[in-house]
Amino acid sequence: MKRRILLVDDDVTVLLTLKAVLELNQFDVQTAGSAAEALQKLSSGIYEMVITDSRMETDDAGFHVIRAARAQTYNPATALLTAYPPRNLDWKHDGAQSLLVKPIGTQDLLRQIEALLVQHEDDKQSAINAAPNGHSTQAEARYSQKQQKAS
């Protein structure tokens, strides 16, 4: 089964290039050209990962996408894509788990995505194992229901 990524960027060239690279590497990629479009897709789909440009309609539009992604019951991995990396760690406080700096080489992009997906899955499994009786949380139950509806 292909892992599903929501890729968000207002630069069509970047969006289509990254989409092609990821699809060639066996990812199912959905795209959004704005934060508003991404917010709609987040609520109507299930993604293993969300990668968003930081600056789109506004300088902090990507952070809105990251926060919305982290609020989803299916809890996707999140990465902030930017040509303007912040000098501090504010991007982590807004929920991004990884920072991808443009321009980024294909191999580096794929390596960082794979590492983040593995780490994120490990973190989710640890949270499930730490729950009482090893059972999943209510949010995970909602995730399962949403997955069944999407099938």
Protein Blocks (a to p, Z undefined) as FASTA:
>chain_A
ZZddddddfblklmmmmmmmmmmnopacdddfbfklmmmmmmmmccfbdcddfblmbmkl
mmmmmmmmmmpmnlpadddddfbdcfblmlmmnopabdcdddddfklmmmmmmmmmmmmm
mmmmmmmmmpghhiacfklmmmmmmmmmmZZ
